[in-house]
Amino acid sequence: PSGSAKHIAAPGAPADAGALARATDSGLVDVETTLSYLGEQGAGTGIVAASGGEVWTNNHVIEGATTIRVRDVGTGATYAAHVVGYDRSKDVAVLRLAGVSNLHTARIARSAALHVGEGVVAVGNAEGRGGTPSDAPGSVTATNQSIAAFDAANGGTEQLSGLIEINARVQPGDSGGALVATNRTVVGMVTAASGSFRFPSASSRGFAIPITTVARIARSIVRGRAAPGIHLGRTAFLGVVVHAPASGRGASILEAVSGGPAAHAGLRAGDTITAVAGHAVASP
């Protein structure tokens, strides 16, 4: 089903949360991904940073995707997208849409200075419904927070830091969406738990990356500047499902994707990868 979903306001939420969300809608996009080797699909949200097709989203929204399509919330038009680059440790990715030049951009705040108790609203593609974005009203409960998230895509745990904590009830699909302040500017990028990107326990808390952090990473990616943690271009694809071996070193193969590069190279279930191109592999 499509269409917006209005959440119950959490304590401290702005009275005009719906108006704040509607003022932001046209600067957002729905991000739809396909992971063809797993037969899975995913959905998230993106923030339009430039009218020529630059979109910011969470890395975990697009990680492992074999195809990405983006739907402009304002016009309903759909575009193919490719990954310009990402920073996995900060959970930020930049997409570029093909064949677009006039997207409506989000109003990005120049500062993400927020105080505890300040009213905000999280806006995104909750549960992947599509259509008019949902709004989750609430308030800032803490800043500069750290949280560990289990990432099923790589079998590891990602430690995210410097986050804005909110009491708004964000949902899967809101990932990559906008955290909007009462002055109608985007002050953060919502990071929500999902099926493959899970926080340690169920919680009514939500988290957002300060938009100044997102903008700094995105600028480095777009300008092609190498920096610690930043990967430029698409992710390399081996085509293996791995886990930790009994020995504790390397990565044991549970499955080699049929037709994938690893399978073509002769790797199969039960093998353990201990090095790649001479570089030791310590863990999955």
Buried (B, 14 or more C-beta within 10 A) or exposed (E): EEEBBEBEBBEBBBEBBBEBBBBBBBBBBBBBBBBEBEEEEBBBBBBBBBEEBBBBBBBBBBBBBEEBBBBBBBEEBBBEBEBBBBBBBBBBBBBBBEEBEEBBBBEBBEEBEBEEEBBBBBBBBBBBBBBBBBBBBBBBBEBEBEBEBBBBBBBEEBEBEBBBBBBBBBBBBBBBBBBBBBEBBBBBBBBBBBEBBBBEEEEEBBBBBBBBBBBBBBEBBBEEEEEEEBBBEEBEEBBBBBEBBEEEEBBBBEBBBEEBBBBEEEBEEEBBBEEEEEEEBEEB
